[in-house]
Amino acid sequence: MALINFQKALVDIYTDKSTRTDFLSDKEVFYKKYNLDDREKKAISALPKTPLKLFAESLINKKNKMIKKILAKNPNIVAASSAYINGPMLFFKNQDEIKKVEIGTGAFNILKTLPDKGFMLSDLFKSYLAAQNAGISDFLNISLLINKETLWEKNLKIL
């Protein structure tokens, strides 16, 4: 129907594991979700399973390398990614280890409206109020994580 729906469907297949699983298990539900026409359905259904999975894994590996490179250059960065293996993820360096923490879409929406340099609790609360599809539990979870890992005053990079 619309090129944007077709493109969104492809991006989600390649970057979101749950969408990829839905696509591989029940194509008709997937097609309805993206409002695809017959021509687009035929094109997407022709995607071979194994190369699709390998390409998705290569995208994750590429993102991992990019994150490692960013955090190696500047350990004072907290990186947030909307599309990762099982959904949004937060990355940061803790001593010599890169930590990965799954966060929900609501928490990611809060983070993406934060200032990119040295955010404080008041900034987090303002971002929560401005974020779309974010609940109080998202705000509390991300606040607790940031406090527990002492990520205040770090620079935020949205990937």
C-alpha positions as CSV (number, residue, x, y, z in Angstrom):
1,M,0.0,0.0,0.0
2,A,2.4,2.6,1.1
3,L,6.2,2.3,0.6
4,I,6.7,3.5,4.2
5,N,4.8,0.5,5.6
6,F,6.8,-1.9,3.5
7,Q,10.1,-0.3,4.5
8,K,9.1,-0.3,8.2
9,A,8.2,-4.0,7.9
10,L,11.6,-4.8,6.5
11,V,13.4,-2.8,9.1
12,D,11.5,-4.4,11.9
13,I,12.1,-7.9,10.5
14,Y,15.8,-7.3,10.5
15,T,16.2,-5.4,13.7
16,D,13.6,-6.7,16.1
17,K,13.7,-10.4,17.2
18,S,10.1,-10.6,18.3
19,T,8.9,-9.1,15.0
20,R,11.1,-11.6,13.1
21,T,9.6,-14.4,15.2
22,D,6.1,-13.2,14.5
23,F,6.9,-12.9,10.8
24,L,8.3,-16.4,10.6
25,S,5.5,-18.0,12.6
26,D,2.3,-16.2,11.4
27,K,2.7,-14.2,8.3
28,E,-0.9,-13.2,7.9
29,V,-0.9,-11.4,11.3
30,F,2.4,-9.7,10.4
31,Y,1.0,-8.6,7.0
32,K,-2.1,-7.0,8.7
33,K,0.0,-5.2,11.3
34,Y,1.9,-3.4,8.5
35,N,-1.1,-3.1,6.1
36,L,0.8,-4.7,3.2
37,D,-0.7,-5.2,-0.2
38,D,-0.4,-8.5,-2.2
39,R,2.7,-7.4,-4.1
40,E,4.5,-6.4,-0.9
41,K,3.4,-9.7,0.8
42,K,4.8,-11.7,-2.0
43,A,8.1,-9.7,-1.9
44,I,8.5,-10.1,1.9
45,S,7.4,-13.8,1.9
46,A,10.2,-14.5,-0.6
47,L,12.8,-13.7,2.0
48,P,14.8,-16.9,2.7
49,K,14.8,-17.7,6.5
50,T,18.5,-18.6,7.0
51,P,19.9,-15.5,5.2
52,L,17.3,-13.3,7.0
53,K,18.5,-14.6,10.4
54,L,22.2,-14.3,9.4
55,F,21.7,-10.7,8.2
56,A,19.9,-9.8,11.4
57,E,22.8,-11.3,13.4
58,S,25.3,-9.3,11.3
59,L,23.5,-6.1,12.1
60,I,23.7,-6.9,15.9
61,N,27.4,-7.7,15.6
62,K,28.0,-4.5,13.7
63,K,26.2,-2.5,16.4
64,N,28.2,-4.4,19.1
65,K,31.4,-3.3,17.5
66,M,30.3,0.3,17.2
67,I,29.2,0.4,20.9
68,K,32.5,-1.2,22.0
69,K,34.4,1.4,19.9
70,I,32.4,4.3,21.4
71,L,32.8,3.1,25.0
72,A,36.5,2.4,24.5
73,K,37.1,5.9,23.4
74,N,35.0,7.5,26.1
75,P,33.9,5.5,29.2
76,N,31.9,8.5,30.3
77,I,29.2,7.7,27.8
78,V,25.9,5.8,28.3
79,A,24.6,4.5,25.0
80,A,21.0,3.6,24.4
81,S,19.8,1.6,21.4
82,S,16.1,1.3,20.4
83,A,16.7,-1.8,18.3
84,Y,18.7,-4.6,19.8
85,I,18.3,-8.4,20.1
86,N,15.2,-8.3,22.3
87,G,14.4,-4.7,22.2
88,P,15.8,-1.4,23.6
89,M,19.1,-1.7,25.5
90,L,21.3,0.5,27.6
91,F,25.1,0.1,27.4
92,F,27.8,1.6,29.7
93,K,31.3,0.9,30.9
94,N,31.7,-0.4,34.4
95,Q,35.4,-0.6,35.2
96,D,36.7,-2.7,32.2
97,E,33.4,-4.4,31.5
98,I,30.7,-3.2,29.1
99,K,27.4,-3.8,30.7
100,K,24.2,-4.3,28.7
101,V,20.8,-3.8,30.3
102,E,17.5,-4.4,28.6
103,I,15.1,-1.5,29.0
104,G,11.5,-1.2,27.8
105,T,10.3,1.0,24.9
106,G,8.8,3.4,27.4
107,A,12.2,3.8,29.2
108,F,14.0,4.3,25.9
109,N,11.4,7.0,25.0
110,I,12.3,8.8,28.2
111,L,16.1,8.5,27.5
112,K,15.8,9.8,23.9
113,T,14.5,13.1,25.1
114,L,17.2,13.7,27.7
115,P,20.0,16.2,27.2
116,D,23.0,14.5,25.8
117,K,25.5,15.9,28.3
118,G,25.4,15.3,32.0
119,F,21.7,14.7,32.8
120,M,20.2,14.9,36.3
121,L,17.1,13.5,38.0
122,S,15.2,16.7,37.2
123,D,16.1,16.2,33.5
124,L,14.9,12.6,33.7
125,F,11.6,13.6,35.2
126,K,11.1,16.3,32.5
127,S,11.8,13.7,29.9
128,Y,9.4,11.3,31.4
129,L,6.7,14.0,31.2
130,A,7.5,14.7,27.5
131,A,8.0,11.1,26.4
132,Q,5.3,9.2,24.5
133,N,4.2,5.8,25.6
134,A,6.1,5.9,28.9
135,G,4.6,5.0,32.2
136,I,5.6,5.7,35.7
137,S,7.1,2.2,36.0
138,D,9.4,3.1,33.1
139,F,10.5,6.2,34.9
140,L,11.1,4.4,38.1
141,N,12.9,1.5,36.5
142,I,15.3,3.8,34.5
143,S,15.8,6.0,37.5
144,L,16.7,3.1,39.7
145,L,19.1,1.7,37.1
146,I,20.8,5.0,36.6
147,N,21.2,5.5,40.3
148,K,22.3,1.9,41.0
149,E,25.0,2.1,38.3
150,T,25.9,5.7,39.1
151,L,25.3,6.9,35.6
152,W,24.3,10.5,36.5
153,E,26.4,13.2,34.9
154,K,27.5,10.9,32.1
155,N,27.0,11.8,28.5
156,L,24.1,10.0,26.7
157,K,24.4,8.8,23.1
158,I,21.3,7.5,21.3
159,L,22.1,4.9,18.6
